[in-house]
Structure formats: C-alpha cells, structure tokens
Amino acid sequence: MKPYKKEWTRLDNAAKIFPCNTNAQDTKVFRFVCQLKEPVDGTMLQKALEETIEEFPIYKSVLKSGFFWYYLERSNIKPLVHMEDSPPCGPLYDKNSKRLLFDVSYFGNRINLEVFHALTDGTGAMNFLKTLVCKYLFYKHPDHFRDGPAKINYDASAHQKNEDSFLKHINPSLKGKKKLSRAVQIKGAKLLEYRLGIIEGTVSTSKLLETARKYNTTITVLIGALLIKAIYKEIPAVNRKRPIVLTIPVNLRSYFESETARNFFGIINVGYAFSELDDSVDTIINTLNQKFKKQLTKENIIKSTGLFLAIERNPFVRFVPLFIKDIVLKIANIIAERQRTCTLSNIGRVEMPESTESFIEKFSVYNSTDRLGVWVCSYKDKLTISFTSVFKNTEIQKNFFRSLANMGVGVEIATTPDQ
Amino acid sequence: MCQNQLISDGKPEKEVFPEIPLVQQKYRLALRILMFISFISITVCVTINILLPFKTFWSLIVILGIAGMWLSIYTALKKRRNISKNLLWQAVLISALVTGIDWFTGWHKWSINFVVPSVFVFAMLSNSIVLLIMHRRAHDFIIYLVVDGLLGLIPLIFLLTGWANVIWPSLVCVLLSLTLLAAILIFVRNMDDELKKRLHF
C-alpha cells in the first residue's frame, strides 16, 4: 500500500470553536471582495490563484476530525476559480465531505475570496487576497508590471505564517473572569434557505473621518454609535431595559509581534444601556469612547483571550472525546450569543502597492452571521460599510444609512438581489 | 432605502451580485411519504395492541424498528459522501437495534449469536473492498477499517463471558478482525502517523 505521510496542523485556539458551531445559517464563512475598475478575467485569475496558494500552503488544507480535536490536513485538491454561482458566505465546511476551506469566484468587476474561519481570520485572508490581486494584475497587464507582480507589504517566513500566535503570546494563567448579562436580541422573519441579505454602503473615507473628528472620536466608534441608535429605534419598548451590546473583534497582531497567516484575534463586548443613559448621539459616542479606552488595553485583552486558552489547555477538557466537546462548545456558544446583539468589525485601511492603484476601485468584506453584522473596510477614499443580515426586515440598515446621510456623508448603496 | 423613486442617471446600472434562484430540495416527497407511513403504522399497531387482549406490549418492537430505520436513513443520507464511515455507522446502528429487539422479545440471543458477528464481518469485508477499489484515497479511509477491526473484537466478549451459545459466528468474526488488524499494522506504512494525528490532544 502507498505511503501516505501527510502534513497536518492543530487548529489554533480561536479556530477550535468554529467547526462545531458551524451550521446552515451561520456558516462561519467570510467574504473579502476586491472590486476592480474592469471586468475580471477568469483564466488569469486561475493562474494567479495557483501561484498564490503556493505562498500560503495552509490554504491547501482540509478539516478532519480526530478523536479529541479537529485538525487541518494538507490535501492535493486543486482550487478552481469560478463565476459566482451561489449566495454569499454559503457553507464551505461539510463534516462529511472533504473540500478546501476557501473559494475564489468572480462576478463582473469583483473578485471574491471566501474563507472558512477555522483557517484564518480577516487579516490573514486579506493578505491572501492582496497577493492574489497583485498576481492577477501582473498576468492581466504584463506591460504595466514589467518587473514582475507588485509586492504587498507582507514578508513572513513559512514558519511565521504557520505559527499559532495564541500559544506564543498569551499566558493563560492571566485569565480574567467574565461578567454575564443578557443583551437585547434582534428578532424577525428570516430570508429563505438560510440566505444572507447584504446591504453595502460606500462612503467617502475622508468625509467620514472628518465627521468622526467633529465628535472627537474614531470611525469605529462613530459607526458603532449610529448602529446602536439604529437598533434602538427598532426594538420593542419592553426589551429596552436590556443593553444593546456590540461584539467587536480585535486584531491581536497590533498588540503582539506576529505575522501569522492563521487566526489571531480576540473580541471585546461593548454595551450601551438606554435605561440608564439618554439616546443622543453625543452621549452614546462619549460612553463608547470611554469603554473602548478601558477595554482596548493589552492587559485586558490578555485577560479575555487567556480564558479561552486556559479552557483549551485544561487536562480535563483535552481528554474529552470530540463529540462531547462539540456539544459543550455549542452550549457555551448559545450562552455567549445571548450577551451580544450585533457584531461590528472594522478591518481598517487596506493598503495596496502604488502600481496597482489605478486598477482597483474598492474593497469590501462580509461575514456570515445568525442575525445581524456590520463589516467595515476602507481603501483610499472609499470606505464600505456592509450589513449582513438573516432578516427580511431592513429597517435598522435604513435608520443607519439615513443618519449617516443626515450628518452630511453621502452613501452609495448596493444590495443582494432579493432585498 | 430612502423611500423615494430612484432616478436613473442614464448610465446602465451594473449588478453587484448575481441573481441566484432558490433550490428545490431533493428527497423531500419520498421522505415525507415514508414518514407518513411510519406514523400510520405506529398508530395502528399501538391501537390494536391496546384494544385487543395481548399479553405483551409487542407494538414497542414496531416503534423501535421504525425508529431504527429512521436513524439508519438519517445517517445514510448525512454521510453519503463517505462510504466507509457510512458502512461503519450502519454496522453499529443495526447491531444496537437488533440487540435491542432481541432483548425486548425475551433474550433468545439470536442477535449476539448470529446477527452482530455477521454484521461486523460484513462491515470489515465491505470496507476492505472499498479500500482496495479506492486505494488512491486509502489514507482517508484506513482509519474506519481500523475501527471496524476493533469493533470486530467485541464478539470476543460474547465468547469469554459465555453469552453466546453458538460459538462459530463470533469466532469467525474475531479471527477475521485479528487478521485485518495484523494486515494493517504490517502492510500499511505510516500507520503510527495517522494514529498520532487522529488521537492528538
């Protein structure tokens, strides 16, 4: 029989919670989009993808289950670029069939990269997409890139890319305790077939930044405040005594030295209680400003991330069979979800090499969710704020973009067809 | 969004997302008919069982059988893409179901005498054939054969405790599973690697 020694990798700490909490509604798949100024050429994109994947070998993995944990195993499945033919953020991981955990498709001017979250986080996937776009542009416009494909600002060794930065940087003995309190939940009729409705608003980065400065705050806080207010208007009065809690992922690479292409993020929960404070945008912004300042310190982040790591390294947990872990992690997730209303994630500024700038229109990002999520990223003067939602009702989105427009920030809207 | 009529600026609007039609789910009707028949059979059996003077509660066996069938169909559909895993699960489910029915009907031991060993023998043989046919993907399937082999040792318990009063089916099963496990250990290279991977903690 053939020898079949195959490279394999443990899942990192954050990735461990994804496989068991993946379901038809919340697929744990996120999509990064690069919109070019011209239609995308599939053949060139395929060529570019084949080269890119060699630089990010972890993307060749499939997810398998062992007796105690899931793990990533290298496969020789060839990734194929295709025309976008399924709803955004559809399932990529299927327990019973082994397939790659990412997918590259294109539609019109858009290149879509979809990734299963157990593989990597936003920052990791963005580096992949940026490399892919640079290589694609090189093949498409060889005259413009005479010195080979443009290089993105990411130079990590294979070892650095593959590192589990949680193990390296977070000390689980410094864990903190978490307070549990229920948050407002958005409810309503859902779209058919577990589809996600997407409403993507594009605004001017400089205009939004100017507005944020007017309120003495950052773009994330400004968006967070408007979002909280937009949700507040739609929740029934009986539920208003509970706080509206935003879950915000934090890129840990900006706190610790890490170049990993895998997961390395933590989350903070920021709540606002209308029962105690008034509903003016100024008060919401001031409160959020203080909460962000308090929570976004290195010690605080170590504390909250350390808790998960401590659980994972606990010997009792380690020797429990996987199917029991699955059930326990599902329950833990349900409890955690009760404390959250909505996710807000700001990927931040996307930087591309100067030579590619004339070809790129904008970037945007969406993530699967089982309720409502808001995803922000900016490229030069185009900042996209994308709502992904499982609900038919789009009043919150309407409230949000209207209040943005009322502040003098013009919004250009794009949506999925069934909205 | 702004609740005003949109005014075209003359330029053709480019779609950002493709239109994707809703998909009709397969299996739906057949499964629904089967579900209805199951429901009717259970109600009819339970009614007859209660109305007529029977000494035993035999309709429980009907319920158990139908529940087992559904469990089996569910697993078969869920795991249809992995035939080895499917065979393994079916073997476990059928053995458990048959032993359960035997237990309820007075423990005549026909399940552990004949059925359980034959089911495991069948699982081992069929999974070996799958492995030989799909030898290119052997690494994906070998682990299920190992588990098959380990399950095949269960009839050894029947033999040692004297539960089984017909010995030869269990004996055949145990000998086959020992042969299988030995073959895997001797002929499959990097088996230790595969086990390390599957058992990492």
Interface residues (C-beta under 8 A of the other chain):
Chain A: M1 K2 P3 Y4 K5 K6 W8 R10 K64 G66 F67 F68 W69 Y71 E73 M83 E84 D85 S86 P87 P88 D94 N96 S97 K98 F107 G108 N109 R110 L192 E193 I198 I199 E200 R318 F319 T394 Q397 K398 F401 R402 A405 I413 A414 T415 T416 P417
Chain B: M1 C2 K14 E15 V16 F17 P18 E19 I20 L22 V23 K78 K79 R80 R81 N82 K85 H135 R136 A138 H139 D140 F187 V188 R189 N190 D193 E194 K197 R198 L199 H200 F201
